[in-house]
């Protein structure tokens, strides 16, 4: 008998349900609309607006990772989290270093 073609996917690999995708989509839309409304209507001071945008961005990242990238649903999610932490460290180092270099050059050291 012929083996069924799995295209390289394991039989135990799971994907999200329609409910989780819809919930993730709705959360993504809400987390996009909140900062948009605040900015378009000038509802807060600049510092408060910036803080709301940053919080919404971090929450949006978490929604994307949990609902669409299935970070927590793998057999060994610890490796995924470690890879994510390493990526964040590299990102913060590159962006922070770039901002630092631009500030130093602006001051004229």
C-alpha positions as CSV (number, residue, x, y, z in Angstrom):
1,X,0.0,0.0,0.0
2,X,1.1,3.5,-0.7
3,X,2.0,5.8,2.1
4,X,-0.1,9.0,2.3
5,X,1.9,12.1,1.2
6,X,2.4,14.4,4.1
7,X,4.6,17.0,2.3
8,X,7.1,16.9,5.1
9,X,4.6,17.7,7.9
10,X,4.4,15.6,11.0
11,X,1.0,14.1,11.8
12,X,1.0,15.7,15.2
13,X,1.6,19.2,13.9
14,X,-1.4,21.3,14.8
15,X,-2.6,24.6,13.3
16,X,-4.9,27.1,15.0
17,X,-8.6,26.7,14.9
18,X,-10.9,29.1,13.1
19,X,-11.9,30.5,16.5
20,X,-8.3,31.4,17.4
21,X,-7.6,33.0,14.0
22,X,-10.7,35.1,14.2
23,X,-9.9,36.1,17.8
24,X,-6.3,37.0,16.8
25,X,-7.6,39.0,13.8
26,X,-10.1,40.9,15.9
27,X,-7.4,41.7,18.5
28,X,-5.0,42.8,15.8
29,X,-7.7,45.2,14.3
30,X,-8.5,46.6,17.8
31,X,-4.8,47.1,18.6
32,X,-4.4,49.0,15.3
33,X,-7.5,51.1,15.6
34,X,-6.8,52.3,19.2
35,X,-3.6,54.2,18.4
36,X,-5.0,55.4,15.1
37,X,-8.0,57.0,16.8
38,X,-5.8,58.6,19.5
39,X,-3.4,60.1,16.9
40,X,-6.1,61.2,14.4
41,X,-8.2,62.9,17.0
42,X,-5.2,64.3,19.1
43,X,-6.8,62.9,22.3
44,X,-3.6,62.7,24.4
45,X,-0.4,64.6,25.0
46,X,2.6,63.6,22.8
47,X,4.3,61.5,25.5
48,X,1.1,59.7,26.4
49,X,0.3,59.0,22.8
50,X,3.8,57.6,22.3
51,X,3.4,55.3,25.3
52,X,0.0,54.1,24.0
53,X,1.5,53.4,20.6
54,X,4.4,51.4,22.1
55,X,2.1,49.4,24.4
56,X,-0.2,48.6,21.4
57,X,2.8,47.6,19.3
58,X,4.1,45.2,22.0
59,X,0.6,43.7,22.4
60,X,0.3,43.4,18.7
61,X,3.6,41.5,18.6
62,X,2.4,39.1,21.2
63,X,-0.9,38.6,19.4
64,X,0.9,37.8,16.2
65,X,3.3,35.4,17.9
66,X,0.7,33.5,19.9
67,X,-2.3,33.4,17.5
68,X,-0.6,33.3,14.1
69,X,2.9,32.0,14.6
70,X,1.8,29.4,17.1
71,X,4.7,30.1,19.4
72,X,3.2,28.1,22.3
73,X,1.9,25.1,20.3
74,X,5.0,23.3,19.4
75,X,6.4,20.2,21.0
76,X,9.3,22.2,22.5
77,X,8.2,25.8,22.8
78,X,11.3,26.6,24.9
79,X,13.5,26.6,21.8
80,X,11.2,29.0,20.0
81,X,11.2,31.4,22.9
82,X,15.0,31.2,23.2
83,X,15.3,32.0,19.5
84,X,12.8,34.9,19.9
85,X,14.8,36.3,22.8
86,X,18.0,36.1,20.9
87,X,16.4,37.9,18.0
88,X,15.1,40.6,20.3
89,X,18.6,41.0,21.8
90,X,20.1,41.4,18.4
91,X,17.4,43.8,17.3
92,X,17.8,46.0,20.4
93,X,21.5,46.0,20.0
94,X,21.4,47.1,16.4
95,X,18.7,49.7,16.8
96,X,20.1,51.0,20.1
97,X,23.6,51.1,18.7
98,X,22.4,53.0,15.6
99,X,20.5,55.5,17.7
100,X,23.5,55.9,20.0
101,X,25.8,56.5,17.0
102,X,23.4,59.0,15.5
103,X,23.2,60.9,18.8
104,X,26.9,61.0,19.3
105,X,27.4,62.3,15.7
106,X,24.7,64.9,16.3
107,X,26.4,66.2,19.4
108,X,29.7,66.4,17.6
109,X,32.0,64.3,19.7
